[in-house]
Amino acid sequence: MPLKKIKKSAATGLRAVRNGLAMILSPQIKLGQILHGMKYVINTTIFNKKIVRTVEIMHTLRCNCACAFCSNEKLSENHRLMKKEDVIYALDKLISHGTVGFFFLGGETMTDPNLITYIEHVRKKNAIPMICTNGTLLTEDNIKNLAKAGLFLATITIHDTIPEKHNSIVRRENSLETVMKAIPILKKYHIQVFLKTIYSKESVSSGAFERILQLAKDYDVKLNVNPIMPVGRGFNDRYILNEREKKEYMRCTLCDDAITTHTKGNYDSQCPAGWLYLGILPDGEILPCYFLPVSVGNIRNTDISTAQKRSAELNIFKKGADSCIMAMNRKFYEKIIKELYSGKYKLPVRVYENPSLQKKFYDFAEQYKI
């Protein structure tokens, strides 16, 4: 095995051990959750079962902010809030499948009055509940309730450390100030904290990315980074990084231990979309990638193994992918994303019911050696 791959594998293993210890030692984690996680490890490593490790439940697309580049635009347009019974059904089905971790997000997850119920349910079933939030509703009372329900991790998105700049991007007054107050309170209640931000031409040139990275280090928390996605409200090829910018993004994210990404973490440093990760929209549609508006089934009537198989048949979600095709591949934008947003389809489009579109995905991967 080449030295580079050995180093990469060792780094991934070390991160997995660190994160595993952090989970085991957390007061928010009970023995049943540890045993459920161990069962997942045994089933996937010894018995080679294909189990989705993490699912993002987008139970609401309602939001109290209005970011100009929000990737959720046009997703599940007629279903902004998932019914409570549908969320519980999805959780039970996925936990029976063996899924370990659940992220609740939106929109803004905390606008849903049923969020506490969902967190309690996941913990009761011995899985790990987490949230992704803009942080604007993280008052001490709300944090206390989240901790009591069993929340393990809160990932908070910020766009700058300068209040007027962050607040103008999310279009909500005092939002950054609320987040800054919330971080130490979350820690006080033993809820793990990640910060999350977008890596873009603008965030780098303005210095916002470096400021946010330093803030994460000052608070001794991880910074989860996504390259900006040319989808939703951000549907525009001007956001796509050029080759030099992509190299700098890869260098920056790989070399700094404070940074995690979808392709640098607990997924063997590979994109997990479609095989270790799935997203669920408010109408129950299953996405292989949170950012790609294509469905591989509905949680109400589709087996998880079928969703994984349909994801694989698209030919772009493969083990070994160490970068994000959605954000990093201009050809994919030109040939696939523009097609999806052309107005021909109601999003998310059920690609498995559209053979010609499915063939475009498959042929693209073959042509460009994805």
Secondary structure, DSSP 8 states (H G I E B T S, - for coil): --HHHHHHHHHHHHHHHHHHHHHHH-TT--HHHHHHHHHHHHHHHTS------EEEEE-B---S---TT-TTTTTTTT--B--HHHHHHHHHHHHHHT--EEEEESS-GGG-TTHHHHHHHHHHTT-EEEEEE-STT--HHHHHHHHHHT--EEEEE-S-SSHHHHHHHHT-TTHHHHHHHHHHHHHHTT-EEEEEEEE-HHHHHTSHHHHHHHHHHHTT-EEEEEE--SSGGG--GGGS--HHHHHHHHHHHHH-TTEEBTTBSSSTTS--BTTTEEEE-TT-BEESSTTS-EES-BTTT--HHHHHHHHHHTSS--TT--S-HHHH-HHHIIIIIHHHTSSSS-SSEEGGG-HHHHHHHHHHHHHTT-
